[in-house]
Amino acid sequence: MKKIKNASQTLKELIYKYNEHNEQPYKKIRNFYYQDFLSYLNPNHQKLILKIYLKNQILNIIVKHQVAYQELNHDNTKFYIKKLIKDYVNFKPENFFSKAIIESGGIKEVKIFFKIPKMKPHKEILEKKEAQIELSLGNFKNSFENEELYLKFEKLRTQIKTRTCNINE
């Protein structure tokens, strides 16, 4: 009777099994195992890091905000991370992260990136924009001599007047 494989063994098989085109379709699963390496970092640095991945002998670190980028982008911190990687590979050679480093031939560089979050507008913000009361009636003097600025100001005046007409109706 064949022994049932656990999840870890199945993932190892999926990650390292090549298909007929000599590709590794589940190579991205390795990123989940990079979290073990992160646990050896300084706790303050762990909070700053969003994701890490290895590509072409470069360890790419994506941080949560600009302050984290400034904190981790120092040469001393990068040197600390490289030393920690060497120690980690020696200490845990059977880990996925260690195998990925050994397969790629080591790490030549550590790059830090800042990911700009995409903000989705909240419903409350959209509702507030619709409910704003126009304080101006559009009765003001346009004293610009520059024709381009003069036209933009007149466009603004027409927008204000149409908005006040819509509110009054």
C-alpha positions, 0 to 999 in steps of 0.5 A: 500500500502506497503512503499518502503524501502530505502537503509539503511533499506535494508542493515540493514535487509540483515545484521541482517537477519539469514538464515536457517543455522543460518549464516549472509551472509552479515555480511561483509557489516558492515565494510562499517559502521565502517567509521562513527566511523573513522570520530570521530578519530583525522584527522591525525590518520584518514589519517593513517588508511586503514581499521578497522574491529571487530573480536572476541572482537578485533578491528583490524586496518590496517594502510597504512605504517610503520610510521603509524604503529609506530604512532598508536601502542603506548599504549596512542593511543590505550587507546585513541581509546578504550575510544573513542569506549566507548563514541561512543557506548554510544553516538550512540547505534543504529549504526552498529558499536555500535551494533557489539561491543555490540553483541561481548561483548565489545572490549578487545584489539586493534591490529594494522597491517601494510599491505604491498602493492603488487607492480605490475611492470609497463610497462616502468620498464619492457621496460627499463630492456629489453633496458639496454646496457650491459657495460661489455664484460665478460672479468674479472678475477675470483679470488674466492677460494670458489668453490660455489662463483667461480661457481656463478661468472662463471654463471654470466660471461656466462649470460653477454656473451650471453647478449652481443652476443644477442645485437650485432646480 
